[in-house]
Amino acid sequence: MVVRQRGRVHGVLLALAVALTAVFPGTGLAETEPGAVADDGARVVRATRAEGRALDLEIASPALGATGVVRLLLPAGWAEQPHRTWPTLWLLHGCCEPADYRAWTQFTDVAEFTASLPVLVVMPTGGRAGMYSPWWNFGRGGPPDWERFHVTEVRQILERGYRAGTRRAVAGLSVGGFGAMHYAFRHPDLFAAAASYSGLLNTLAPTVPEVIKGILIREGFHNWAGLWGDEHRNRTLWTSHNPHDNVDRLRGKALYVSSGNGLPGPFDPPYRLDALESAAYASSRDFTGELRANGIEVTTDYGNGSHSWPYWDQALRRSWPVLARGLGL
């Protein structure tokens, strides 16, 4: 009798908590379903409302061996339509970004741009220089596995607890642009559209391995070979992660690639030259040339410009028709 009474009280309190969360979304109560756990045990340990439509999820991740965070922008009507699922737009940040999962909302008007769109926007942390990849760790494997964290753990949690649907598009900037095409070709059944803004899309093009090593060293990974090994001795491993060498797996997808050429553009001061954007430009041109040589359609946008947020904000808007096509919108 006491157990039954406690059960009724617990049920009433749980219902009240859910109601309060819906009415007062800033309470910090976890907005998740009981089954929102990934196959490998990854789970939400904290859900916090940020500004506007943003909801931040802290996820205990076996793939990372640590806690990872993802920011969601909930679509209008998300709370009022509990049985509806939503197509997902994944936005990946670049390397060396202190804001990581908050970067898109901090440096662009993505919240305003997507406010009326029927999509769940997903912005996961990718680490300081995680390269959206499972780290080789000199043959040992193990964490961090950013690819598994994103495409398996986060995806399953969102589909099981946050009403994410099965139509997905992915876009990213800089290293995140690589990540978008990397995930699209390695998981062709998951993403129908992909967009890269200033991405390194041919990781084996001249000077690009040095750029990647430089990024890793700058971020404290002095033994850079822990990522994919040496580009000569471990060529097969590098190739398995290189979008340029796997274009056929992108056939049939809606694709968009943009980059500046490193010369001053409309958002730059005069006479500013950007070597990193020049490398992204050459690498992106290699990649889109390979796509077209294999009869694969891609929308491109090249011109003057630097490796900076104003261009990536613009690129998201310009690429939206391509991404929307992949989402079925």
C-alpha positions, 0 to 999 in steps of 0.5 A: 500500500505504501509502495503504491502510494509512493508510486502515485506521488512519483507519477504526479511529481513527474507529470508536474515536472514535465508540465513545468518544463513545457511552460517554463523552459528555462527551469533547466529540467531535462527535456528528454525521453526515458529511452534517450540512450545510445546503443553503446550507453551514451546518455544525456546527463544534463539538459540546459536551456540557453538563449532563445530556442537553444537547448544544450545537451551534455552527453556522457560519451563512451566514444570520447571517453569524456562528456561531449556537448551538443547545442540544438535549435528547436523548431517552432512547434517542437513542444506543441507537437510531441509526436512529430519528427523533424528533419535535421540540419547538422552544422559543424564548427572549425578547429581551434574554436573556443566556442565550439558547439556555440560558435554558429549561434555566437558568430552568425544569425543562424537562429534567426535564419532558421526560426521559421524553418521546419528543421531541428538544427544540431551543432555538436562539439568537435573538439579543439582539433578532433578532425571529425574522425576516429583517432588511430592512436598508433593502431590502438584505436579507442577514444577519442572517436569523434565520428562515432560520437556524432553519427552514432551516439548523438544521432541515436539520442536525438532520434530516441529522445528529441524527435529527430527524423531520418532526413539529414543534411550536414554542413560545416566550415574549415575543418568542419567543412571537411567533416561534412563531406567526410561524414557524407561519404563514410555514411552515405545512408545517413546524409542526403546533402552536404555543404563545405565552406572553406574546407580541406577536401583533398587532405593529400593535396600538396601542402595540405598534410602540413596544414593539418599537422600544423593545426594539430601541433598548434592545439597541443597534439605534438604527436600529430601521427596519432590522428591518421598516422604518417601520410606516406607510411599510412597512405591507405588510412589517410585515403580512407578519410579523404573526400577527394579519394571517395567521391563515388560514394557521394553520387546522388547527394545534393552537394555544395562547396564554397571557398575564398581564394585568400585575396581580399573580398567584400568583408576584408580590409584591403591588401589582406592575404590569407594563406589558409583560405588559399589552401582551402581554395586549392583543396576544394577546387581539387575535390569539385574537379574530381566530382565533375570528372566522375559525373557527380553534380555539385554547386560551387561558389568561389571568389575573393575572400578570407577564412572568416565568419562573415563568409561562412554566414553568407555561405550557409544562406547561399547553400540553403536551397541545396541543403533543403533539397536533401532534407526534402523541403 
